[in-house]
């Protein structure tokens, strides 16, 4: 998939959060929570909540998705 196709499928915000973790076919690992924990800080330098951290988790929990046959990847329902 092209970058534009991935952005259309996942949406701009989720694409930016997981850009380095999609497969060539647009699948994302089911362990996406660990990606958020490792790459998006929960707090800023002043210990305020990071809205991107919370928003990314919220978007993923509300996402309607299909699971791959092996159960290791997800993709939004078109």
KOLMAR-155274 format. One line per field, with one value per atom (N, C-alpha, C, O, CB): residue in three letters; atom name; x negated, y negated, z negated. Coordinates in nm, 3 decimals, m for minus. Glycine has a CB too. Layout:
N
resn	(ALA,...)
name	(CA,...)
x	(X,...)
y	(Y,...)
z	(Z,...)
# end
This chain:
78
resn	(UNK,UNK,UNK,UNK,UNK,UNK,UNK,UNK,UNK,UNK,UNK,UNK,UNK,UNK,UNK,UNK,UNK,UNK,UNK,UNK,UNK,UNK,UNK,UNK,UNK,UNK,UNK,UNK,UNK,UNK,UNK,UNK,UNK,UNK,UNK,UNK,UNK,UNK,UNK,UNK,UNK,UNK,UNK,UNK,UNK,UNK,UNK,UNK,UNK,UNK,UNK,UNK,UNK,UNK,UNK,UNK,UNK,UNK,UNK,UNK,UNK,UNK,UNK,UNK,UNK,UNK,UNK,UNK,UNK,UNK,UNK,UNK,UNK,UNK,UNK,UNK,UNK,UNK,UNK,UNK,UNK,UNK,UNK,UNK,UNK,UNK,UNK,UNK,UNK,UNK,UNK,UNK,UNK,UNK,UNK,UNK,UNK,UNK,UNK,UNK,UNK,UNK,UNK,UNK,UNK,UNK,UNK,UNK,UNK,UNK,UNK,UNK,UNK,UNK,UNK,UNK,UNK,UNK,UNK,UNK,UNK,UNK,UNK,UNK,UNK,UNK,UNK,UNK,UNK,UNK,UNK,UNK,UNK,UNK,UNK,UNK,UNK,UNK,UNK,UNK,UNK,UNK,UNK,UNK,UNK,UNK,UNK,UNK,UNK,UNK,UNK,UNK,UNK,UNK,UNK,UNK,UNK,UNK,UNK,UNK,UNK,UNK,UNK,UNK,UNK,UNK,UNK,UNK,UNK,UNK,UNK,UNK,UNK,UNK,UNK,UNK,UNK,UNK,UNK,UNK,UNK,UNK,UNK,UNK,UNK,UNK,UNK,UNK,UNK,UNK,UNK,UNK,UNK,UNK,UNK,UNK,UNK,UNK,UNK,UNK,UNK,UNK,UNK,UNK,UNK,UNK,UNK,UNK,UNK,UNK,UNK,UNK,UNK,UNK,UNK,UNK,UNK,UNK,UNK,UNK,UNK,UNK,UNK,UNK,UNK,UNK,UNK,UNK,UNK,UNK,UNK,UNK,UNK,UNK,UNK,UNK,UNK,UNK,UNK,UNK,UNK,UNK,UNK,UNK,UNK,UNK,UNK,UNK,UNK,UNK,UNK,UNK,UNK,UNK,UNK,UNK,UNK,UNK,UNK,UNK,UNK,UNK,UNK,UNK,UNK,UNK,UNK,UNK,UNK,UNK,UNK,UNK,UNK,UNK,UNK,UNK,UNK,UNK,UNK,UNK,UNK,UNK,UNK,UNK,UNK,UNK,UNK,UNK,UNK,UNK,UNK,UNK,UNK,UNK,UNK,UNK,UNK,UNK,UNK,UNK,UNK,UNK,UNK,UNK,UNK,UNK,UNK,UNK,UNK,UNK,UNK,UNK,UNK,UNK,UNK,UNK,UNK,UNK,UNK,UNK,UNK,UNK,UNK,UNK,UNK,UNK,UNK,UNK,UNK,UNK,UNK,UNK,UNK,UNK,UNK,UNK,UNK,UNK,UNK,UNK,UNK,UNK,UNK,UNK,UNK,UNK,UNK,UNK,UNK,UNK,UNK,UNK,UNK,UNK,UNK,UNK,UNK,UNK,UNK,UNK,UNK,UNK,UNK,UNK,UNK,UNK,UNK,UNK,UNK,UNK,UNK,UNK,UNK,UNK,UNK,UNK,UNK,UNK,UNK,UNK,UNK,UNK,UNK,UNK,UNK,UNK,UNK,UNK,UNK,UNK)
name	(N,CA,C,O,CB,N,CA,C,O,CB,N,CA,C,O,CB,N,CA,C,O,CB,N,CA,C,O,CB,N,CA,C,O,CB,N,CA,C,O,CB,N,CA,C,O,CB,N,CA,C,O,CB,N,CA,C,O,CB,N,CA,C,O,CB,N,CA,C,O,CB,N,CA,C,O,CB,N,CA,C,O,CB,N,CA,C,O,CB,N,CA,C,O,CB,N,CA,C,O,CB,N,CA,C,O,CB,N,CA,C,O,CB,N,CA,C,O,CB,N,CA,C,O,CB,N,CA,C,O,CB,N,CA,C,O,CB,N,CA,C,O,CB,N,CA,C,O,CB,N,CA,C,O,CB,N,CA,C,O,CB,N,CA,C,O,CB,N,CA,C,O,CB,N,CA,C,O,CB,N,CA,C,O,CB,N,CA,C,O,CB,N,CA,C,O,CB,N,CA,C,O,CB,N,CA,C,O,CB,N,CA,C,O,CB,N,CA,C,O,CB,N,CA,C,O,CB,N,CA,C,O,CB,N,CA,C,O,CB,N,CA,C,O,CB,N,CA,C,O,CB,N,CA,C,O,CB,N,CA,C,O,CB,N,CA,C,O,CB,N,CA,C,O,CB,N,CA,C,O,CB,N,CA,C,O,CB,N,CA,C,O,CB,N,CA,C,O,CB,N,CA,C,O,CB,N,CA,C,O,CB,N,CA,C,O,CB,N,CA,C,O,CB,N,CA,C,O,CB,N,CA,C,O,CB,N,CA,C,O,CB,N,CA,C,O,CB,N,CA,C,O,CB,N,CA,C,O,CB,N,CA,C,O,CB,N,CA,C,O,CB,N,CA,C,O,CB,N,CA,C,O,CB,N,CA,C,O,CB,N,CA,C,O,CB,N,CA,C,O,CB,N,CA,C,O,CB,N,CA,C,O,CB,N,CA,C,O,CB,N,CA,C,O,CB,N,CA,C,O,CB,N,CA,C,O,CB,N,CA,C,O,CB,N,CA,C,O,CB,N,CA,C,O,CB,N,CA,C,O,CB,N,CA,C,O,CB)
x	(m0.084,0.000,m0.089,m0.199,0.096,m0.039,m0.112,m0.084,0.006,m0.071,m0.162,m0.143,m0.004,0.064,m0.250,0.039,0.172,0.283,0.383,0.192,0.267,0.366,0.371,0.479,0.334,0.255,0.251,0.317,0.391,0.106,0.291,0.355,0.506,0.579,0.301,0.552,0.696,0.758,0.865,0.725,0.690,0.741,0.743,0.843,0.657,0.634,0.619,0.654,0.679,0.479,0.658,0.677,0.542,0.447,0.770,0.534,0.406,0.342,0.222,0.427,0.420,0.363,0.308,0.197,0.469,0.384,0.335,0.220,0.127,0.448,0.226,0.114,m0.014,m0.118,0.142,m0.007,m0.126,m0.176,m0.297,m0.096,m0.086,m0.126,m0.195,m0.286,m0.005,m0.152,m0.201,m0.272,m0.291,m0.087,m0.312,m0.365,m0.475,m0.481,m0.419,m0.561,m0.673,m0.636,m0.723,m0.788,m0.510,m0.473,m0.370,m0.326,m0.420,m0.331,m0.236,m0.308,m0.423,m0.160,m0.238,m0.292,m0.269,m0.203,m0.225,m0.322,m0.303,m0.157,m0.118,m0.384,m0.076,0.066,0.154,0.277,0.111,0.094,0.170,0.213,0.294,0.289,0.161,0.194,0.106,m0.007,0.177,0.159,0.087,0.089,0.190,0.149,m0.020,m0.027,0.082,0.122,m0.165,0.130,0.230,0.167,0.238,0.294,0.036,m0.036,m0.058,m0.163,m0.171,0.041,0.029,0.015,m0.044,0.150,0.068,0.056,m0.089,m0.127,0.133,m0.170,m0.312,m0.383,m0.476,m0.379,m0.339,m0.396,m0.367,m0.456,m0.339,m0.243,m0.208,m0.294,m0.349,m0.057,m0.304,m0.382,m0.528,m0.589,m0.374,m0.584,m0.726,m0.754,m0.865,m0.776,m0.657,m0.687,m0.614,m0.655,m0.655,m0.508,m0.435,m0.441,m0.384,m0.286,m0.508,m0.517,m0.381,m0.300,m0.613,m0.356,m0.229,m0.221,m0.112,m0.210,m0.335,m0.340,m0.440,m0.535,m0.377,m0.418,m0.515,m0.623,m0.625,m0.445,m0.712,m0.824,m0.780,m0.854,m0.918,m0.660,m0.608,m0.512,m0.440,m0.536,m0.512,m0.428,m0.279,m0.195,m0.454,m0.245,m0.106,m0.073,m0.161,m0.079,0.052,0.094,0.066,0.086,0.243,0.021,m0.002,0.127,0.163,m0.125,0.197,0.325,0.310,0.403,0.390,0.196,0.176,0.175,0.226,0.044,0.116,0.112,0.254,0.290,0.031,0.332,0.469,0.555,0.632,0.532,0.542,0.622,0.593,0.685,0.596,0.467,0.430,0.490,0.545,0.278,0.479,0.542,0.693,0.750,0.512,0.755,0.900,0.943,1.038,0.948,0.874,0.907,0.893,0.975,0.818,0.789,0.769,0.876,0.923,0.630,0.916,1.020,1.155,1.237,1.031,1.180,1.307,1.307,1.410,1.343,1.192,1.176,1.246,1.223,1.028,1.332,1.389,1.284,1.239,1.526,1.245,1.137,1.163,1.248,1.006,1.087,1.084,0.948,0.850,1.111,0.945,0.821,0.771,0.851,0.841,0.641,0.583,0.611,0.645,0.430,0.596,0.620,0.531,0.572,0.599,0.409,0.316,0.343,0.290,0.173,0.424,0.458,0.354,0.366,0.483,0.252,0.144,0.154,0.077,0.012,0.248,0.258,0.403,0.495,0.194,0.422,0.555,0.552,0.446,0.607,0.671,0.687,0.827,0.921,0.664,0.844,0.978,1.074,1.033,0.971,1.200,1.303,1.327,1.348,1.436,1.325,1.347,1.483,1.518,1.330)
y	(0.118,0.000,m0.124,m0.124,0.000,m0.228,m0.355,m0.428,m0.392,m0.442,m0.530,m0.612,m0.673,m0.674,m0.723,m0.722,m0.783,m0.681,m0.713,m0.848,m0.560,m0.455,m0.420,m0.398,m0.329,m0.415,m0.387,m0.498,m0.471,m0.369,m0.623,m0.736,m0.731,m0.760,m0.870,m0.695,m0.687,m0.573,m0.589,m0.667,m0.460,m0.344,m0.366,m0.337,m0.221,m0.417,m0.430,m0.567,m0.581,m0.397,m0.667,m0.804,m0.866,m0.796,m0.809,m0.996,m1.067,m1.047,m1.019,m1.215,m1.060,m1.052,m0.913,m0.900,m1.089,m0.808,m0.673,m0.638,m0.567,m0.571,m0.687,m0.663,m0.722,m0.656,m0.724,m0.845,m0.910,m0.837,m0.830,m1.056,m0.783,m0.712,m0.579,m0.538,m0.687,m0.512,m0.377,m0.364,m0.253,m0.280,m0.474,m0.474,m0.371,m0.312,m0.611,m0.348,m0.255,m0.110,m0.024,m0.297,m0.083,0.049,0.121,0.230,0.038,0.063,0.129,0.228,0.208,0.025,0.336,0.427,0.365,0.261,0.570,0.426,0.376,0.376,0.303,0.459,0.458,0.466,0.383,0.391,0.610,0.305,0.217,0.276,0.216,0.172,0.391,0.454,0.396,0.353,0.607,0.395,0.350,0.462,0.531,0.218,0.480,0.584,0.566,0.454,0.584,0.676,0.668,0.617,0.586,0.806,0.608,0.556,0.405,0.353,0.628,0.336,0.192,0.111,0.004,0.142,0.161,0.090,0.074,m0.029,0.164,0.174,0.166,0.062,m0.004,0.304,0.045,m0.059,m0.196,m0.281,m0.049,m0.217,m0.345,m0.369,m0.477,m0.349,m0.268,m0.281,m0.315,m0.394,m0.152,m0.257,m0.277,m0.406,m0.460,m0.162,m0.458,m0.568,m0.699,m0.803,m0.525,m0.696,m0.820,m0.841,m0.763,m0.813,m0.946,m0.969,m0.998,m1.070,m1.084,m0.943,m0.965,m1.106,m1.163,m0.862,m1.163,m1.296,m1.383,m1.332,m1.289,m1.515,m1.607,m1.638,m1.579,m1.738,m1.730,m1.763,m1.822,m1.815,m1.859,m1.879,m1.937,m1.842,m1.883,m2.068,m1.717,m1.613,m1.634,m1.587,m1.606,m1.705,m1.718,m1.601,m1.550,m1.855,m1.559,m1.451,m1.489,m1.603,m1.419,m1.392,m1.411,m1.371,m1.253,m1.326,m1.465,m1.432,m1.332,m1.256,m1.557,m1.329,m1.235,m1.091,m1.001,m1.267,m1.069,m0.936,m0.886,m0.776,m0.940,m0.966,m0.928,m0.914,m0.818,m1.032,m1.007,m1.006,m0.883,m0.823,m1.133,m0.845,m0.728,m0.601,m0.518,m0.714,m0.585,m0.470,m0.470,m0.367,m0.472,m0.584,m0.594,m0.558,m0.483,m0.734,m0.611,m0.581,m0.433,m0.375,m0.662,m0.371,m0.229,m0.144,m0.046,m0.186,m0.178,m0.101,m0.114,m0.022,m0.145,m0.228,m0.250,m0.204,m0.208,m0.396,m0.162,m0.123,0.009,0.109,m0.113,0.009,0.134,0.196,0.133,0.112,0.320,0.381,0.528,0.592,0.365,0.580,0.723,0.774,0.700,0.754,0.901,0.963,1.056,1.119,1.041,1.064,1.153,1.299,1.328,1.129,1.388,1.530,1.586,1.674,1.609,1.535,1.585,1.522,1.568,1.558,1.415,1.350,1.253,1.205,1.452,1.224,1.137,0.994,0.908,1.194,0.968,0.835,0.791,0.872,0.835,0.658,0.601,0.497,0.444,0.538,0.470,0.368,0.311,0.385,0.428,0.179,0.120,0.179,0.218,m0.032,0.184,0.225,0.106,m0.006,0.270,0.132,0.023,m0.038,m0.130,0.074)
z	(0.000,0.000,0.000,m0.055,m0.122,0.062,0.062,m0.070,m0.145,0.183,m0.094,m0.214,m0.214,m0.317,m0.223,m0.101,m0.092,m0.118,m0.183,0.046,m0.069,m0.095,m0.244,m0.299,m0.012,m0.307,m0.451,m0.531,m0.626,m0.498,m0.493,m0.563,m0.547,m0.642,m0.510,m0.428,m0.404,m0.486,m0.543,m0.253,m0.492,m0.564,m0.715,m0.781,m0.531,m0.770,m0.915,m0.969,m1.089,m0.953,m0.884,m0.929,m0.960,m0.996,m1.053,m0.947,m0.960,m1.098,m1.106,m0.936,m1.205,m1.340,m1.372,m1.425,m1.442,m1.339,m1.366,m1.273,m1.312,m1.351,m1.150,m1.059,m1.118,m1.119,m0.920,m1.167,m1.223,m1.348,m1.372,m1.258,m1.426,m1.548,m1.517,m1.589,m1.636,m1.410,m1.381,m1.247,m1.198,m1.385,m1.187,m1.049,m1.025,m0.918,m1.016,m1.121,m1.102,m1.134,m1.132,m1.189,m1.163,m1.210,m1.124,m1.159,m1.349,m1.012,m0.923,m0.833,m0.796,m0.838,m0.797,m0.696,m0.559,m0.548,m0.706,m0.457,m0.321,m0.278,m0.187,m0.223,m0.344,m0.312,m0.405,m0.397,m0.316,m0.493,m0.580,m0.713,m0.783,m0.510,m0.749,m0.877,m0.988,m0.963,m0.868,m1.110,m1.228,m1.331,m1.344,m1.287,m1.402,m1.504,m1.610,m1.641,m1.570,m1.663,m1.770,m1.899,m1.994,m1.793,m1.904,m2.020,m2.007,m2.046,m2.038,m1.951,m1.926,m2.055,m2.054,m1.847,m2.164,m2.292,m2.335,m2.391,m2.400,m2.308,m2.342,m2.256,m2.303,m2.325,m2.132,m2.046,m2.105,m2.112,m1.901,m2.149,m2.211,m2.335,m2.352,m2.248,m2.420,m2.543,m2.515,m2.588,m2.625,m2.410,m2.379,m2.304,m2.314,m2.299,m2.229,m2.137,m2.165,m2.114,m2.001,m2.243,m2.273,m2.424,m2.500,m2.222,m2.468,m2.613,m2.675,m2.616,m2.642,m2.792,m2.861,m2.918,m2.930,m2.973,m2.954,m3.013,m2.938,m2.878,m3.163,m2.943,m2.884,m2.987,m3.095,m2.836,m2.954,m3.044,m3.177,m3.275,m2.976,m3.182,m3.306,m3.378,m3.469,m3.276,m3.339,m3.397,m3.373,m3.451,m3.545,m3.267,m3.225,m3.133,m3.063,m3.154,m3.134,m3.044,m2.900,m2.860,m3.063,m2.822,m2.679,m2.607,m2.607,m2.629,m2.546,m2.481,m2.367,m2.340,m2.430,m2.300,m2.190,m2.241,m2.174,m2.115,m2.357,m2.418,m2.443,m2.400,m2.550,m2.512,m2.545,m2.420,m2.408,m2.640,m2.327,m2.205,m2.120,m2.063,m2.124,m2.111,m2.031,m2.091,m2.018,m2.019,m2.222,m2.287,m2.262,m2.228,m2.439,m2.280,m2.264,m2.122,m2.103,m2.300,m2.023,m1.884,m1.854,m1.782,m1.789,m1.908,m1.881,m1.948,m1.890,m1.929,m2.070,m2.138,m2.069,m2.075,m2.283,m2.005,m1.937,m1.791,m1.725,m1.943,m1.742,m1.602,m1.573,m1.640,m1.566,m1.471,m1.422,m1.331,m1.235,m1.345,m1.360,m1.284,m1.256,m1.318,m1.357,m1.161,m1.134,m1.178,m1.182,m0.981,m1.212,m1.255,m1.145,m1.076,m1.388,m1.129,m1.029,m1.067,m1.181,m1.015,m0.971,m0.996,m1.106,m1.182,m0.868,m1.114,m1.217,m1.354,m1.455,m1.175,m1.357,m1.483,m1.535,m1.648,m1.585,m1.455,m1.502,m1.451,m1.493,m1.460,m1.359,m1.299,m1.290,m1.287,m1.159,m1.286,m1.268,m1.157,m1.121,m1.400,m1.104,m1.000,m1.016,m1.045,m0.855,m0.998,m1.009,m0.905,m0.796,m0.993,m0.942,m0.847,m0.755,m0.801,m0.919,m0.626,m0.528,m0.542,m0.468,m0.386)
# end
